[in-house]
């Protein structure tokens, strides 16, 4: 898999291109015209929001910042799966996998499946 920002640090705010760490659930699955399929995750969770608020209280992120949302596990552009093979972190915070692997996962991961993202 590959993630968002190249530094692989935990998501801080909306738009930072980082992938959030934590425990999530798949809340929907749908085809996607650009990235093959998308398994939407329930980010932000209560835990993600609590971590976000703690960072705001410590001054690590601005008071005006937002948590963001729309995090998913998805495929790659057609015929561009090399980005997974060479570990190019290119997403806007999602987790990307090869399309053939996503097809296999689609058959075994129902909606509600727990997803743990850790570095």
SULGIBEL-V604802 format. One record per residue. N is the residue number from 1. RES is the residue in three letters. OMEGA is omega in radians with two decimals (* if undefined). Layout:
{{N,RES,OMEGA} {N,RES,OMEGA}}
//
This chain:
{{1,UNK,3.00} {2,UNK,-3.02} {3,UNK,3.14} {4,UNK,-3.04} {5,UNK,-3.09} {6,UNK,-3.09} {7,UNK,3.06} {8,UNK,3.10} {9,UNK,-3.09} {10,UNK,3.09} {11,UNK,3.08} {12,UNK,-3.05} {13,UNK,3.03} {14,UNK,3.08} {15,UNK,-3.10} {16,UNK,3.12} {17,UNK,3.13} {18,UNK,3.11} {19,UNK,-3.11} {20,UNK,3.01} {21,UNK,3.09} {22,UNK,-3.14} {23,UNK,-3.07} {24,UNK,3.07} {25,UNK,3.02} {26,UNK,-3.10} {27,UNK,3.05} {28,UNK,3.08} {29,UNK,-3.13} {30,UNK,3.03} {31,UNK,3.13} {32,UNK,-3.06} {33,UNK,-3.12} {34,UNK,-3.04} {35,UNK,3.01} {36,UNK,3.12} {37,UNK,3.06} {38,UNK,2.98} {39,UNK,-3.11} {40,UNK,3.12} {41,UNK,-3.08} {42,UNK,3.06} {43,UNK,0.05} {44,UNK,3.07} {45,UNK,3.07} {46,UNK,-3.14} {47,UNK,3.12} {48,UNK,3.14} {49,UNK,3.12} {50,UNK,3.12} {51,UNK,3.11} {52,UNK,-3.13} {53,UNK,3.09} {54,UNK,3.13} {55,UNK,3.07} {56,UNK,-3.13} {57,UNK,3.13} {58,UNK,-3.14} {59,UNK,-3.13} {60,UNK,3.08} {61,UNK,-3.09} {62,UNK,3.09} {63,UNK,-3.11} {64,UNK,-3.09} {65,UNK,3.10} {66,UNK,-3.12} {67,UNK,-3.05} {68,UNK,-3.12} {69,UNK,3.11} {70,UNK,3.12} {71,UNK,-3.08} {72,UNK,2.87} {73,UNK,-3.12} {74,UNK,3.13} {75,UNK,-3.13} {76,UNK,3.01} {77,UNK,3.09} {78,UNK,3.10} {79,UNK,-3.13} {80,UNK,-3.10} {81,UNK,3.07} {82,UNK,3.14} {83,UNK,3.07} {84,UNK,-3.14} {85,UNK,-3.11} {86,UNK,3.05} {87,UNK,3.06} {88,UNK,3.11} {89,UNK,-2.95} {90,UNK,-3.02} {91,UNK,3.07} {92,UNK,3.13} {93,UNK,3.13} {94,UNK,3.03} {95,UNK,-3.14} {96,UNK,3.10} {97,UNK,3.07} {98,UNK,-3.11} {99,UNK,3.14} {100,UNK,3.08} {101,UNK,3.10} {102,UNK,3.08} {103,UNK,3.12} {104,UNK,3.12} {105,UNK,-3.13} {106,UNK,-3.13} {107,UNK,-3.06} {108,UNK,-3.12} {109,UNK,3.11} {110,UNK,3.00} {111,UNK,-3.08} {112,UNK,3.13} {113,UNK,3.09} {114,UNK,3.10} {115,UNK,3.11} {116,UNK,3.11} {117,UNK,3.12} {118,UNK,3.08} {119,UNK,*}}
//
